Amino acid sequence: MEKTEAQRFKEIRESLNLTQTEFAALLGVKSSTADLERGKTRITGKVVAELMRLYQINPLWLYGESKQQYLPLPETLSTLPKVIQVNQEEEEQILMVNQRASAGYPQNIHDTGWYEQLPAFNFPLPAFKNATYRGFQVEGDSMFPTFYSGDWVLAKAMSSLNEATNHKIYVVVTHDTVVIKKLNKIVSRNFIELISLNKEYAPFTLPVSEIQELWEVTSKLTFSLDENSQNSMLTQLQHSMEELKAQLKEANKLKA
């Protein structure tokens, strides 16, 4: 039996693991999508447009006129940086985007004047030559224990998603935010899966069309060395205490 548009609409929501209330909020629908899924309320052109924009849903599939659920994306969807900065010697500089600047990065991504407020420097190492690099400051604990809040990552610009490798860590600049996550491409669905290293945070999907820039994390700058050193010393001390206890226990056995 042929599915109705309401049933296909419900299928989209379930594939995204969203509640009716969550899906409604994303699509700009009041309260819930329950009536849409029951066929009691007509799916408006605005909702269809949002399904296309957010999830690349093919309207012809939604209305039963095509078997292709997702719209094809341009093969050369560029994720290159929109602005770069050079010094007086025409050498490209590494811009540093701190936590505060990250909040405004997506909205100012084409504004050359906005980038002038960011610190910039050159790294005189071969690894940072012949490519565009940018620094981003880590915020929060979603990438713990590899990255602490306040750490910096240095990342290399990717020209497109085709350059990305599954399970590597990337800085992903969307239209709304900047995130640092492990990436998994879901080619057949025109989505990527973004994964936190901290298991307390669930993975989530992002439409490829939402990506403005993509940066592969290659190194980090951390200011947590003292804390790590203390933890290392504590571990060594605990190990030494265990060895001492074992030696004392063995000595007591010999005396007995």
Protein Blocks (a to p, Z undefined) as FASTA:
>chain_A
ZZdfklmmmmmmmmnopafklmmmmnopghiaklmmnopaccdfklmmmmmmmnopafkl
mnopafbfbacddfklcfbdfbdcddfkopacdddddfklmmmmmmmmmmmklmmmpccd
ddfbfklgoiacdddddedjklcckbcghiacdddddfbfklpcghiacddddfkbccdd
dddddfknopacdddfblkbccddddfklpmbdcddfbdcdfklmmmmmmmmmmmmmmmm
mmmmmmmmmmmmmmZZ
